[in-house]
């Protein structure tokens, strides 16, 4: 981590923000589309980039939706996205015409909430840039009012020479083929073998300031084919240990005590959860994304995790990072 990562810029700061520099280049992805129940509906071929010139930032995105189910007509557009952004590491304001709202970066993770008039949906987008700097884990949950109507999610890769380098274009094509195959695969944890996921994460405050590193460990203890006991440890900038039983029902999961209660909905490889610690005002809103999952009877080995921590209705911190599977002998 550099000093610039811990010193957010505002709209009045000259030059591009830390977040803007982090996302330079062109990003390629094929995010899958799911309906509200987690059923795969199609995918969107996407090339997106952002341009920062003369103090003005413009986001550009072009793509094409394949299939789409009941959302196909709603998400059909007659022109590519090109919308203004007031660049900042505090509140990044989206000024239209395609999106209106804002996004807040917390280090290499951004939480954005906005409205898309063309799609006629409200969106909550979580983008997490991984440690390599060239991989981005993306999701946009789509809303009609407070009701979820769908979700886009997938993995993006960055290039800076796509139009001029045939080797880069070949690598991107292979990556997009993988995304086509893996995008519909549903989130699942190991169901027969004891497993540990562990890794270093970062904790950021609600004021978007770096707090410190946190070692996160999740021990998965299968109880049967649908239930597991999860023992979670956070140690470092925040210290907490808790145990829950997690029950899977298709794309839904239920967190049933003793130390926390809640539920989760999976859209492909991403599981979105909300849970409350027992006898506490603390709530956690999270996303766990299995980056390397494949079709078949298996579970992936790499989890990109992001958790927003609340005391009552007040955001107190954002914890994010990558966990790697360590099978228990």
N, C-alpha and C positions, 0 to 999 in steps of 0.2 A: 504494500500500500504506500502511495506517495502522499506528500503533504497536501497536494491539490485535491486528493480524494476526500480530505477531511475539512476542506474550506469551501463551502458552497458559494457559487456566484449567484448574483441576482440579475434581473433584467437590466439594471443600470451598470453592470460590470462590463468593461470593454472586452471584445473577443468572445469566441464561443465558450460555452460552459463546459465543465468537466464531463457532464453527461453527453453533450453534443459531440465532444471529441471522442468519447467512448464509442459512439455509434456511427462514426464516419465510415464511408465506403458504401457498397451496395450489398444488401442482404437478400439471400435467396431461400425460399421455403415453399412448402406445399402443405400448409396447415389443413387438417381435417375439420369438417363441419359435423356437429352432432345436434340432434334435437334435444328438447328439455329432459327427456328420459335417458339420455346417454346413448341413443341409437345413432350409429354412423350414417351420415347422409351424403357425403361427398367430400371434395377437397377443392382448395383454391390455389392455383399456381400464382406465386407472388414474387415480384421484384420490388424492393422498396429501398429508398435512400433519402437523405436529407441534404439540403444545400444551405450553407451559411455564407451569405455575401452581403457586404456593405451593412452589416449589423442586422440583417433580416434573414430569418430561417424559414425555409419552405420544405415541407415533407411531401415526397412523391411516392406513389404506389400504383403499380399496374399489375393486373392479373386477370384470371379467368376462372369462373366457377364451373366445376364439372359435377353433374348431378345436382344435389342440393335438397331433394325431397320437398317437403311442404314449404321450406324456406327459399326455394330457388327463385321464385318470382320476386320476393321481397328483397333479396340480395343482388338482384340483377341491376347493373349500372350501365349508363350509356357513355361514360367517359372515365378516364383514370382519376385517381385521387391526386389533388394538389392543394394543400391547405397551409395556412400560415401558422407559425409558432412563435410566441414571445419566449426567446431562449433564456433559460434560467436553471440553476440547480435547486431553487426553492419551489416556486410554482411555475411550471411550464404551461403557458396558456395557449390553447388551440383556438384560433380565431376564424375558422371557416375557410371556404364555404362547406367543406365536406365533414368537418368535425368541429364541435364547440364544447369546450370543457377545459380540463387541466390534468397534468400529471406531476407527481412528486417523486424525485429520485432519492433513494437511500443507498448510496454507494453504487454498486453494480446492479441494483434492482430498482425498477420504477413501478409505481401504482398509478394508473391513469383512469379517470372517470369522465366520460364525455358522451355526447349525443351525435349520431350520424343521421342527418336529415334524409340522405338518399336511401339508406337502409331502413330508416324509421325505427331504429332501436337505440336504446342506451347501452353503453359498453363499459365494462370494468376490465381493463387490460393490465396484465402483469407481465413485464419483460424482465428477464434475468440473464445478464451477460455472464458467462462462465469464466473461469480463471484463465483460459487460453486466449480470451479477448475476441475470438472469432466465432464463437458459438453462442446462440441466444435461444433461451427457452421461453416460448411465447404462449399466451392464452388471452382470449377475449370472451368473457361471458356476456351474452346478449340478453337484454331485458325489455319487456313491455311493462312499464311501471315497475312494480316490485317483483313481477313474475318472470322467471327465467324462460326464454323461448329457444335458446340454443347456445352453442359454444364453438368457437374456433380454437384450435391449439396445435402446436407443432414445434419443430426445431428449425432454426435458421442458421445459415453459414454466411460469413462475410467474404467478399472478394473486392479487389481494387483494380482488376485487369480483365474482367469478364469479356468485354467486347473486343479485346485485342490479343487474348491469349487462348489458343485452342486447348492447351492442357488444362487450364482453369475451367473452361466450358465443359470438357469431358468429366472432370472431377465433380462439378456441380450437377451434371446430368446423372451421374451415379448416385450422388447423395439424394437427389430428388426421387430416384427410383426406390431408394431405401425408405424415404418418408412415405411414399405411396403404399408400400407394403406394410410398414409398421404403424402408420397413423391410426388405423382402426382398432389396433390391439388394445384390449381393456386392461386397466390397472389391476394388478394383483400382487400380493406378497407370497412368499413361499408357504406352501400348505402342509408339507410333510417333514421338512428338516428345520431344526433350530438354526437361526441365522442372526447375524448382527450387521446392521448398517451403521457406519461411523464416519465422521469427517469434521473438518474445521469449518465453522460458520462465522459470520460477522453479525454483531448486534449494533443497530443504529437507533438513535433516539427519535421521538416524534418530531424533534426540531431538525431532523436530518443531519445529525452529528454522529460521527463514529464513536461508539462506546467502548468496544473491545471485541476480542475473539472469544468464541464459545465452542468448546468441544461437544459435539452432539453424538449420542449413541442411542440406537433403537434396537433392542434385543427382541426378536420375534420368536415366540414360543407357540408353535401350532398346538391347538387343543383337539381339533378335528378338521375336516376338510373346509369348513366354513368359519371357524372361530379360531382366533389367536389371542394370546396374552402378550401385550407389548409393554416392555420395561424401557422407559425413556430416561436418559440422563442428559442434563445440560450442565456444563461446568466451565467456569471462566468469568466472563463479564456478567453472566447471570447463572445462578446455581439452582437447579431444581431436579428432583427425581419423582417420577410418577409411573403408575402402572394402570393399564386399562385392558379390558377385554374388547376386542374388535370383531364384530360379526358381519360377514359379507352376505348380501342378498342381490345377486346379479351385479348391476352397476352401482348399487347403493351399499353403504356400510353404516354400521351403528356402533358407537363408542359407549360401552355400557358399564362404566365404573371399574374399580371402586374410586379411583382418584380423579376421574374426569368423565363427563357425559356429553354426548353430542352425536353428530352423524356426518356422513360424507356422500358426495355424488361424484362418480367417475365419468369423465368424458374421454374415452380412449385411454391414453397413457397417463393422463392427469387426474388426480383425485383431489377434490375440493372439499375441505372439512371446516366445521365450526364445532368447538367444544368448550365446555365450561368446567373449571376445576371445582371439585366438591368443596362446599362451604367457603367459597371465595367469590369475589367480584371479578376475577380474572377470566377473560374469554380469549380464545385463540381462533383466528381465521387463517386457514392454511391451504397451501397447494403443494402436493408431492407428485413429482413428474418422473416416471421411469424412462430415462433417456434411451437406454440400450435394449429395451424389450423387443422381442421378435414373436411372430406367430408360432404357436405350438404350446405344448404343456410345460411351461417354464415361467420363471419370474426373472426380471432384469436384475442387474448388479449395481447400477448407478442411479441414485435418486437426487434430483435437483429439488431442494426444499426451500420454501419461503413461508414464514409464519408472521402474522401481524398480531401483536399482543395488546390487549385492551384491559384497562381497569374500569369496570362499568362500561360507559360508552366513550371513554377517553383513550385514544391511541397512546400507548406508552413506549412501544418499541417495534422494530422490524428485524427479524432474525432470518438470515438466508445463507445458503451455501450448498455444497455438494457432499453427499454421503456415498460411500462405497461398501458393497456387501462383503462381509467377512464370515464365511461359513464356520459354524461352531463344530468342533470335532465330536 
